[in-house]
Amino acid sequence: MCWWAFTGLTHILIEGPFVFTPDFFTKTNPNFFDEVWKEYSKGDSRYVARDTATVTVEGITAVLKGPASLLAVYAIASRKSYSHILQFAVCLGQLYGCIVYFTTAYLDGFNFWASPFYFWAYFIGANSSWIVIPLLIATRSWKKICAAVHQSEKVKTK
């Protein structure tokens, strides 16, 4: 549940302002989130350039995956039957977003950072948890869903 709360709030509260504030880099009175994105842009300058693929991935993330992640917190806490299906679906969305994010960087020349430190700390480090953790959760949810289907089939054949 901690991961889902963290990722949901990150998507909504941090990535949302990026998507809906196109002038974050040029504001005369920047807020905290504007400064966060200025700093992160040292690791990926596509954010300052408002690269359409990056804005699109972040928009989908903020509007769909953020709320779905918070719904996962509720589903887990209240033991809803759709909990693992929801977790699996959101994990696939997160993994797909990472694939698009890294693939577009590669296809565009893979040179968007100010220095190797920002590449490793921001571009790789800040994004790696959205690959590793969703892979682990998706695997767990897949196994739970398969076990439930298998159990259901055993009950039907008796």
N, C-alpha and C positions, 0 to 999 in steps of 0.2 A: 504493500500500500504506500510505503514511503516513496518508492520510485514513481508511482503513478501521480502522487500529489506533487512531487518535485517537477516532473516533466510537464504535467498539466499547467502548473503555475508558471513555469519557465516559458512554455509556448504562448500562453495568454499574456502574461505581464511583461515579458521581455521581448519576445518576437513580435507580438501584436503591435506595439508602438513603432517598431521598425517599418512594418508593412504600411501602417496608416499615417506615418510622418515622413513623407518623401524629402522634406527639406531639413532633416535632422542635422546634416553636416554644416549647413549654412546659417542656422538660427543664431540670432544675436544673444538670446537668453536661453541657452540649452538647458534642458532638465537632466535628471540623473540618467534616464534611458538613452537620451541623445549622446551623452558622454560614454555610456557603455558601448554603443554602436560605433562611435568614433574610435574607441580603443580596439574593439574587435576587428575593425576594418584594417588594422595594422597586420592582421593575420590573413585577411581576405578582402582585398580592395574592391571586390565586386559589389560589396554592400554600399560603399560610397558612390560607386558608379551607377547604382540602382539597376544592376544587371537583371534583365527580365526573368531569366530562369531562376535566379536566386530569390527575387521578390515573389515569384509564383510559388516556389517551394515553401518559403516562409509564410506566405499567405494561407496556403492550405494547412500548414502546420498550426498556425495561430487560430484559425477559424474552425477547423475540424478536429485535429488531433489533440489540441489543448482541452477543449470541453470533453472529448471522448475519454481522455486520460482521467479527468476528474470524475466522470461517470464510472470509470473502472474502480476508483476508490470506493464509491458508494456500493457498487456491485459486489466487491470483495467483502466489505464490512457487513453488508446485509445478506450475504450468501445467496445472491441472485443466481438463477439457473443459467443466465447468459454471461456470467462473469468470464469464463475462459474463452468463449467465442469472441467477446468484446476485446479481451486482452490480446488474443491472437491477431485479430483484425488491426488493432492499433499498432501492434508490433510490426506487422507487415507494412503498414503505412510509414512507420518510422524508418524501417530498413529501406523501403523504396525511396523515401526522401533523401536518405544518405547516399544511396546509389546515384541518384540524379545529381546531388550536390557535388560528389567527388568526380563523377564522370564528366560533368560539364566543365569542371576545373581542369581536368586532364585534356579534354578536347579543345579548350580555349588557350592552352599553352602552359597551364600549371605553374604560373608565376605571379601570384597575387599577394605576396607577403612582403613586408618591409625588411625582414631579416630571418635567418634560420630559427632564432628564438621564437618569433611570432608564428612561424610555420608550425613548429613542434608544439608550442604551448596552446595556441588558439585553433589553428586549422586542424591539426591532428588531435591534440589533447582534449580540447573542449568538445569535440564531436565524437570521439571514440566510444564514450559511454552510450551514445545512441545507436551504436552497432552491437556492442557486447551485451548490454543488458536486454535489449529487445530480442536478441537471438536466444538468450537463456530463458526468458519468459515465454517466447513463442514455442520453444521446444517443450517446456513444461506444460503449457496449455494444450499443445497438440497431443501430448501423451494423455492428459486428463480427458480430453474430448474423445480420443480413440478408445480409452478404457470405458467411458460411459456408453459409447455406441456398442462396444463389444458386450458389455453387461446387459444392455437393452436387448440385443440380439439373442443372448443366452436365455433371457426370461421369455422371449417370444417363442422359442423353439421347444420349451418344456411343456 
